[in-house]
Amino acid sequence: MVYRLATRQQCLLSPDRPNHKYLNFLIMQEQLFELVKEALEIEDRELSLDDNFKDYEEWDSLGQLSVIAALDENFNVVIEGAAFAKINTLGELLAKVQELSA
């Protein structure tokens, strides 16, 4: 899956027309990061869209179930096991959540 995120400069808000898509993206990104931190009990790390969350020390099968359940509870999206297995980075996870939320 190829996803492309706009740069900050491309998404600057103009005074006469706010970019609501970018604002929604930032809100969803922050919610996803908090959800992952809580599900995996991460306290001392800043997350990035480029992070391979499956490489986190806290990642295990229980962590996977916690993240999937939290996505369902917070975003009302269900990612099946086969689809979830193809997702590696937080950016890919965010793109999938956005796709299923649309």
Secondary structure, DSSP 4 states (H G I P E B T S, - for coil): ----PPPTTTTPPBTTB--HHHHHHHHHHHHHHHHHHHHHT--S----TT-BGGGSTT-SHHHHHHHHHHHHHHH-----HHHHHT--BHHHHHHHHHHHH-
